[in-house]
Amino acid sequence: WNVSEVYELIHLIKKISPDTKIILGGPEVSHEPFRVNLDNADFIIQGEGDLAFYELCKNILDDTAPKERILKMSMPSLKNLALPYRYYTDDDIKNRYIYVEASRGCPFECEFCLSSMDEKVRAFNLDELLAEFELLWQRGARNFKFIDRTFNLNIKTANILLDFFLAKEPSTKEDKPPYFAHFEVVPDHFPESLKAKIASFPHGALQLEIGIQTLNPVIANNISRPLKLDKIKENIAFLENETESHIHLDLIVGLPGETVQSFGKNLDELVALSSCEIQIGILKKLSGTYINRHDIEHGMVYSDIPPYDVLQTSQLSFFEIQTMKRFSRFWDLTYNSGNFKESVKLIWQDESVFENFYEFSLWIYTQTDSTWQISLQRLGELLFKYLCEIKNLSKKTVAQKMLDDMMKLKGRVVPAYLKEYAENLSLSNKHGTSGFNKRQQ
């Protein structure tokens, strides 16, 4: 979210060149109230700007600009849009993810999400899309990120798109996958045909973002989010145990009615279901979303500064939310990073993941007084200290786990605080590994 930076930029532009026309668009100005003074903008396009921006620029150049400053645009037919992928430069293709979309919109009405404002789901012409993807492939594109909100909504389309990548398979299973494809999917819609396709992908080729947000039926109902728990658990188990997909799951702190304890139960359940990354986010109030209907009943208070985080609720104090922000950061640094994939589990062992990691996050913050600029060396030292001194675990056991974790990547050296244990311990992978996607090893 960059509206604050844009405010400063257009202020400077108008100071230097007051006759320059400034047009704003995008999600932060498509719905009111605006959180920043945007009076320096000459025009604001609300809604999709593919055609509207062109028409407005043309009118300005022809001296027929509209009198209205805020232009509320209807959604254009995707049939009228030329696909833009030929404008990716060779440098883009070589060094960046190629962002693509097969559809726009979302059929669901989750109250915290701007996509809930969409009137319907619209799809691009699939034949034209595949032809453009093939041209990208021939130019060397190998990293594709689909920005569709619900990739697996239309199973026929999803299967055809997956087939495009499966047709690019290496000649032998020993070869690295020649591509990386990233999709955002809903967790309760994996019919057998889709499961079969996903199970065909090799390790390192497919990443699936799955928004869980909550496993609490009461909280899900509060935010108008469908929750088919049995299906969700079944599908996560399938992806975890029967595919080579790299999975990201999402949970949100601060939803209306959620307590620290009920959030903790969500995390415990997810960790029991899957060993994948679990991203913990803080609820945000975006202008235009329906989440504001809970403001009075649940005492929701939000920041007006991007990214518009919730500050407190009737169930969560400001202190508790700040504590959970630190929890999330330390969870990323230790669990999600993959640097301590197995050794971090010693924090909780067979007990509650949330309760034990919560205590760890409180302790480590007393040691660092920060959640940023903590080196991997320092983080490892603190984890080792906590496990040995606070959890009273055997130094030899902890050292073995941590060395196994750390030496999985090529180029790693034994850290100083573990050297005295390394000579007498076996390393499960002395030479390390390398892979298509570093985060997926």
Secondary structure, DSSP 8 states (H G I E B T S, - for coil): --HHHHHHHHHHHHHH-TTS--EE-STTTSSSS-SS--TT-SEEEES--TTHHHHHHHHHHTT---S-SEEE-----GGG----GGGS-HHHHHHS-EEE-SEE--S---TT-GGGG-S--EE--HHHHHHHHHHHHHTT--EEEE--S-TTSSHHHHHHHHHHHHTT--SSTTS--S-EEEEEE-TT---HHHHHHHHTS-TTSEEEEEEEE---HHHHHHTT----HHHHHHHHHHHHHH---EEEEEEEES-TT--HHHHHHHHHHHHHH--SEEEEEE-B--TT-GGGGGTTTTT-EE-SSTT-BEEE-SSS-HHHHHHHHHHHHHHIIIIITSTTTTGGGGGTTTS-HHHHHHHHHHHHHHHHS-SSS--HHHHHHHHHHIIIIIS---HHHHHHHHHHHHTTBTT----GGGHHHHTTS--TTSS-B--SSGGG-
